[in-house]
Amino acid sequence: MWLLNYVTQNSIKKSDAVRGSVSQTGNTAVSVNASSEHREIPVAAPFGIAYVPPVGEESVVLPVADGEICLGVIAQNKQLSPGELMLYSSGGAYIYLKNDGTVEINGKQV
């Protein structure tokens, strides 16, 4: 964790990252309208998670050595408690991992 904090604090200038709206999506890249248009940039995600941000979502674009990346979209308020996790789709499907150890899938506790 300290390494991530060190790299973040020492390699990313706050003014370099921009927020904007996803204007176009593809299978592995998006276009984002911010202070300027950022076209067909790759989407960054943790290993094992693949997603395509929906058009209209607010996202963060960060310049990197060989171009730019979309860091992801700004999280929606899902009324989660600290430590909980929810995976959800724009169609309404979700998986909710609760602090009490229960898992809820589309409203059904498993």
Secondary structure, 3 states (H helix, E strand, C coil): CHHHHHHHHHHCCHHHCEEEEEEEECCCEEEEECCCEEEEEEECCCCCCCCCCCCCCEEEEEEECCEEEEEEECCCCCCCCCCCEEEECCCCCEEEECCCCCEEECCEEC
